[in-house]
Amino acid sequence: MRHISIAATIILAAGAAQACGSDTDCMIGDRSYRIAMPEGHDGTTPVPAIAFAHGYRGSAAGVMRNGSLRGLADELGAALIAFNSVSGTWQLPYHPSHMEADGSAEFAYVDAVLADAARRFAIDSERIMATGFSSGGMMTWNLACSRSAIFAGFVPVAGTFWMEPPESCGTPVTSIIHIHGDNDSTVPLDGRVIGPSKQGEVDAALAMYSDFGGFAPVSEGQQYGTLTCDARANDAGDMLTFCLFEGGHSFRTEFVRFGWQQLKEAGRL
C-alpha cells in the first residue's frame, strides 16, 4: 500500500507540473506560452483559436489579463493562445536589439507552441488566426511571410517589418488584414529611426505582399465601424486589406473581432 501511495503521489505531482492554462505558463523548453479555452468548453470538442503576440515589454500573462480580449474569445467559441517573447522583445530581423537575428528562433518557437497546444488541448489546427499589437504586429507580419501555412489568416495591428520588407515571402500566399492608427507616432505609417534600425513603412509591406500574392483592388474607403478599409483580393480568394482608424498607437478588441469576421466570411475560419 505504501508503494502504491508513493506511486500515486508521483503521478499526481507530474500531472500538476504539466498543468497549464491562463494563469500558469505552458513550458516548452526554456520558453513558454499561455492559453485560455473558451468558457464552458467540454474539454474534447476541437475549437478554433486566436494566437496573440504581445507588444514591447509585454507578456503572455498580460494578454491573459485583458478581459475584453478574453471575453471576445469566449464569445467566438475560440481558444486564446498568448505567445511569450524573451524578456519582452521579439527577436526579429533588423530589430535594434537583435540586428543579427533572422527570425528563425521565433518561428521555431511558434511551431513548438502550436504543436504543444494541439497536443494538450482540443485545438482545431486548421482554424487559428494570428494577430498582435505593435511589436506583436511586427511579429504577425513576419509570421505571415514565413509561417503562412499554419495559420488561417493574419491580423497585424500597428506593426510591420523592421527596416523594409523582404523581397518576397518563402511560404504560400495568405490573407492579411492590417490595421493602423492614422496618427500613430509610436509606430508611424512611414516608420521612424530607432537606434541602428528603423521601423518599416506600412505601404512598402503592403506593396510587396500585393505583388507577391497577385492581389488586385476590390474596394476603397469602405467603412466598418471606426475602420476605413481598402481591400484587395487575388484569384484564390485570399484578401489583403488595409484599414485605418482615427487615432494614435492603440489597440481595441474590436479590431480582432473585425479581422476574425472578415476571415470567417472568406471561408478561412
N, C-alpha and C positions, 0 to 999 in steps of 0.2 A: 504493500500500500504506500509505503514511504517513497519507493521508486516511482510509482505512478504519480504521486503528488508532485514530486520534483519534475517529472517529465511534463506534467500539465502546466506547471509554473513556467517552465522554459518556453513552451508553446505559446502561452498567453503573453509572455514578455516579448517574444519575437513578433507576434501579431501587433502588439502595441507599438513596437519600434517601426513597423511597416505602415501603420495607420497614418493617414494624412488627409488634408482637405483644405477648407477655407481658413482655418485657424492654425494649421500646422503645416510646415514645409513638407513637400514630397521630395525626397532626396534622390538625385541621380548623379552618382559620383560625388564631386565636390560642389555641384550646382544644385539648384532647387527650383520648384515652382509651386503654385498653389491652385486649388481647384474647388469650385462650388457647384455641386449638382443642383438642378432645378428643384425648388421646393415641392415636396410631395412625391419625388421620384421613387419608383418602386425598386430601384437597385438593379434591375435586369434589362429593362427596355432601352435600347440604344437611342441616344438623343444627340442632336447637333450641338455645336459648341462655338463660342466666341473666344478666340485666343487673343489676349490683350498684352501689348508691350508698353510698359510704363515710361514716363518721361524721365529727364535727367534728375539724378539723385532720388528717384522713386524706388518702389519696391513692389513685389507681389503682395505683400501684406497690406500695403497702402491701397492697391487696387481693390482688394477684398473689403476694405473699409468704405468703399464708395457704395452707399446704399442704393443710390439711383441706378447705377450700373448693375448691381446685383438684382434689383427689382426688375429691370428690363430682361435680364437673362431668364428669370423665373417666368415672366410673362410670355416669353417666346418659347418656353419649354426647353431652354438650352443650358448647357453647362458653361460656366465661365472659367477659362483657364488663364491664369496670370503668369506670364513669363517673368523671370527674375534675372536681372543683369548682375555683373560682378561689380560690387561697390557702387552701384547706381549708374553705371556707364556702359553702354553697348559698344562692343569692340568692332566698329565698322570701318570700312576703307576711308582714309583721309580724316578720320576723327582727330581733332587736335591733340587728344591724349593717347591716341593709338594710330599714329601716322603709318606705322608699319603693318597694320592689320589688313587682312584681305577678306575678313568676314567669315572665314571658314569655321572658326571656333564657335561663333554664334549659330551658324547654320547647322552644325553638328549637334549643338545643344538643343535647338528646336526639334530636330529629327528625334532626339532622345526623349524629349518631353512628350511629344505626340505618341511615340511608341509606348512609353511608360503609362501615359494616361489611358490609352486604349486597353492596356493590359489590366490596369487596376480598376477602371471604371467602365460603365456602359456608354461608350462614346461612338457615335456614327462617324467614322473617319472620313467618309465621303462628303460630310457637311460641316466643315469647320471654316469659319470666316476669320481672317487675320485682320487686326486693327491695332492702333496705338496712337498715342498723342505725343507731339513734339519730337524728342529724340526717339520715342517709340514709333512715331510716324516714319522717321528715317529708317528704323529697323523694318517697318512694314514694307516700305518701298524696296529695300534690299532683299527681303524675302520674296516679294513678287517677281523679282528678276532672277532669283536663284533657287527658289523652292515653290514655284507656282503649282506644281503637280500635286502637292499635298494639302492644298487649301482650295476651298470653293470660290474664293474671291478675296479682295483686299480693300481695306478702307483706311488709308493713312490720313491722319488729321494733323495739320500744322507741322509737317516734316517731310523732307525729301532727301535726296542723296547729298553727301558732303562733296564739296568742290564742283563736280559735274557728274552727270550720269554716265554709265558705261556706254560704249559704242553700240552694244546690243545686249540681249539677255541670253543666258545659257539654258533656259528651260522654256517649255511651251507657253504660248500667249495665254493670258488670263484676263479676268475682269478687275479693273481698278476704279475706285471712286475716291478721288482726292478732295478733301475738304479743308478750307483755309480761311482765316480772317482777312478781310481786305485791308486792314490797318495793323497787321501783325508786325511789331517792332522787335520781338524776340527771335522769331524765325521769319524774316521778311520774305515776301514773294520773290524778290530779286536777290535774296541771300545777304549775308554780311560776313566780314572777315572776323575770325576768332583765332588768335594766336597764329600758328603756322598754316592754318587751314581756312576754309570759307564754306559757309552754308551754301548749298547749291540753289540754282534758280528753278522755281517750280515749272515755268514754261519750258525750260530745257528738258526736264524729265518727261513732261507730257509729250513734247515733240519727239523725243527719242522713242517713247513707247508707242506713239501713234504710228510712226514709220515701221517699227518692229512688228506690230500687230496688224498692220494693214487696215487701220481704222479710218473711217470717213465720217464727216459731220452728220448728225441726225437732227439735233435741235439746239437752239441757243436761247439763253435768257429764261429758261423755264423756272417758275417759282414753286418751291416746295417748302412751305412754312417760312423759316428765316433764311433758307438757302436759295441762291440763284445759280442755276446749273447750265453748263454747256455739255452736251452729250455726243459721243462718238460711238460707233459700233463697227464690227467687221462682219464678214460673210459667215463666220462661225457662230455669231451671236454673242461674242464677247463684248463688253462695254468698257469704255474709257470715259469717265465722267469727271468734270472739274466743277466744283461747287464753292462759291464764296458766300460768306456771311458778313454782315456789318459788325466790325469789332476787331479786337486785337488777338493776343495769344491766349485762347481759351478753349476749353473742352466742354461739350454738352452731351449728355446721354442721347439726346435726340439725333445726334449725328450718327451714332452707332445704329440706332433704330432705322434711320433713313437708308444707310448702307445695306443693312440686313433686308429691308423691304425690297430694295432695288435688285439685289441678287436673287431673292426668292421669286420675284416676278419674272426674272430672266431664266428661271429654272435651274439656278446654280445651287440653291439650298433646299 
